[in-house]
Amino acid sequence: MTIQNNLPVPIVIIGGGATGAMVAWHVLRQRPDLGRHGVTIIEPREQLGAGQAYGTHDTQHRINVPAARMSLQTAKPGDFRDWLDLDALAAIDPDAFLPSGDLYPSRALFGHYLAARLAPYLETGRLRHLRGTAESVTREGQNWQIAVSDGASLLAQRLVLATTHPAPSLPRPLAPLAQEPRIIGNPWRDDALSRIAPQDRVAIIGTGLTMADIVASLTARGHEGEILAFSRRGLRPRAHAPQASALSDILRLIPSPTALGLLRRIRSALRDHEDLYWHEIIDAVRKQGRSLWGALDVAERRRLIRHLRPFWDVHRFRIAPQLDRILETRLSEGRLTLRAARLLSANAVTGGIELTLKPRGGQEETLVVDHLVNTTGPDHAGIVHRTPYLQTLAEAGLLEADPVGLGLHTGPDHHARVGTRSIPDLLIAGPLSRGQFGELMGLPEVTENAQSVASTLAALVPQTPHVFSDEVRS
């Protein structure tokens, strides 16, 4: 479709997953004067709020924290649970309920919740959902010209980049086999596991949250074959504590200018509170993540990522108890093996995929599997070169990767940066800005970030009423 009227839209958000949806919801609430089409979201999915994380159709993919701590507004942390129809949930997914009273429903339900919260704004026309993908973005005077797939085009006065997590990139030894059907490069595709038969031998490269999702999905499909999951350190996500305390709200850690100093302070806190679950210490670090991260310079941030990130990830990003039980069961039955090993090479052979691994501290070994699943995590470091419209902006000197390789260079005011130069009216929202803010992958931090981005936007948009034509030619 082609948008006929070329008047600029006050706010355009590229990406309608959880981050984009929450930014839109908050800015529309803060600025009730924004009239018809005051905010436009460019998102190819039919449902806003789903995105990569909450758009999964697999019921085995559950939220990783209790529903009572999931919300699109920090002032009402239990909003998601309040929205849930508990009777209907009990009928279709009784496993979502734990004896403790905590709820861990499927992630898709949280996507439906976000969509429901946005629905009134879509119905009144204050929010417009333009289904498509941003192809290119260019600066046109004081505005942003956005070319969208299927020929749509529009001008934006202010642009928010809330694009979804990029798919994992294939590790170098797998690159020559990118077209091999037995290599599942993108595990987030709905049909990713469709070729795997119940007795097939499966290798999973990566042992984090996505690995747990894959094992749970295969188990639900009746898979009984052997699964080998490996990563350089062989660490897997931890489970939640049996019960929580209030320590994480009151414990204060003194920021350190070095990654080693920060590690020592965390270890000291663990020793001082060894009578409590370690989860509370890690949660305290998470809640103070912005100040702790802000005390480190670029070199120390890189050092922390290189040496400590794997350990942080498996303690910070815990899995739902239901998934933990599945992993423990398969481990105890010998149908799942976790290894600390590095992939040296991979070859397609008659019997499957031949892998050569170098175990940590051991000798090289070779094995053959029927399928290999890549769960090495989103390729945030390569997102600029893998996303055409971001590359267009980068080539124009309006965007760059952040110095620590976690996403896009962002200033403390959420504006894109190139070197020390702030780019007016171009904002970065969500996990892609964590190079600036530190911890920004968990839902509570994403919610807080979205609210802050929305407040910045609300202050930028003039109070003068705007009138926009809704004439659209298909």
Secondary structure, 3 states (H helix, E strand, C coil): CEECCCCCEEEEEECCCHHHHHHHHHHHHHCCCCCCCCEEEECCCCCCCCHHHHCCCCCCCECCCCHHHCCCCCCCCCHHHHHCCHHHHHHHCHHHECCCCCECCEHHHHHHHHHHHHHHHHHHCCEEEECCCEEEEEEECCEEEEEEHHHCEEEEEEEEECCCCCCCCCCHHHHHHCCCCCEECCCCCCCCCCCCCCCCCEEEECCCHHHHHHHHHHHHCCCCCCEEEEECCCCCCCECCCCCCCHHHHCCCCCCCCHHHHHHHHHHHHHHCCCCCHHHHHHHHHHCHHHHHHCCCHHHHHHHHHHHHHHHHHHHCCECHHHHHHHHHHHHHCCEEEEEEEEEEEEEECCEEEEEEEECCCCCEEEEECEEEECCCCCHHHHHHHCHHHHHHHHCCCCCECCCCCCECECCCCEEEECCEEEEEEEECHHHHHHHHCCCCCHHHHHHHHHHHHHHHHHHCCCCCCCCCCCEEC
